[in-house]
Amino acid sequence: YPDMKTPYISLDYSLGILLLLCALVGIPGNILGVFFFSSNTKKDRVTLLYIIICSIDTVTSFSHLPVTIAMFRGRRPGVFNNYSFCALWEIVFTILQKISIFLVLLLSTSRAVNI
């Protein structure tokens, strides 16, 4: 795909920068969150939910990296040129989104029940 050009190169770079910033903040922040909640002496359901949420968000931040690289390379597919990787990435990313939404629902419900 060397001749493939995107007419929205500035938007691609902007999205790439935004995704990169999210990864640079999200990965270390969520890893620190996992360590913080793991070292917490109070081990209840809410603490476990926070650990799982931070873990899922860390994996989600890592899963954005192939898209970020593609945005900086003019949307050349890179690893997405491999059909197996592309199909697997879509499945994993969709599952991660659904699990994240479900965990926030559980956390909100546990907070509502405690109030």
N, C-alpha and C positions, 0 to 999 in steps of 0.2 A: 504494500500500500504506500509506496514512496510518493506517488503523485497526489495522494488524497490531501486536500486542503480544507480547512474549516473557515468559513467566513466570519466566525465569531471568536477570533484568536484572543482578543482582549477579555472576553467573557470566560473563555477557557482558562486563561491565566488567573483571572480573579477567582474562579471556582477552585482551581488548583491551589492557590494560596490559602483560601479559606479552609479547604480540606486538610492542607498541610498544618495550618495553625491548630485546627481541631485535634489532629493527631498528636502534635507536639505538646499540647496541653492535656488532652484526654488520656493518653497512654500513661505518662508518669503520674498524673493525678489519680487515676483509677487504681494503679498499682499501689500507690501510697494509701489509698482508701482500703484496699484489701488488707494491707499490713496493719493499718490502724484498727480496723474492726476485728481482725484475727487476734490481735494482742489484747483486745478488750476482755476483761475478766468476766463481764456479764454476757453469758452466752444464751440468748433467748431467740425467739423466732425472728424478731425484727433485726437483730444483729446479723443473723444468718442471711436474711433477705438482702441487707446492705452488702454483705460479702459477695453474694451471687450477682447482684446488680452491678457492682464494680467490676467483677470478672467478665460478665457479658459485655459491658461497655468497653472494656479493654480489648476484647476480641473484635468488637465492632469497629473500634478505632483502627486496629490493624487491618481489617478487611477493606478499609477505604484507600489504603496505600496503592493498590494497582490502578484504581480510578484516578488518583492524584497523579501518578506517573503518566498515565495516558493523557491527562489534561495538559501537562507540560510538554508532551511530545507531539502536539498537534493532532490529538485523537488517534494516533496510530495505535492499533490494538495491543501490541506487545503480548503480554500473557493471555489477553482475551482472544488472541488469534487461535488459540488452542480450544477446540470445541468442548473437550472434557472439562478443562479448567473453567470455562465460561459457564457451563451448565452447573458445575459444582458450586462455583462462587454465587450464582443466583440462588440456589437452594439454601446454602449456608446463610447468606445475607438475609433472605426472607425469614428463615427460622429465627435468626438473631433479633430481627425487628419484632417479631411476634412474641418471643420470649421476654424481651425488654418491656414491651407494653403490658404483658400479663404480670410481670413482677412489680411494675409500678401500680397496677391495679391491686395486687395483693398487699403492697405496702400501704396504699391509701385505705384499703379496707381495714387492715390491722390498726391503723391510726384512728379511724372512725369508731371502731369497736372499743378501743381504749378510752376514748373520750366519753 
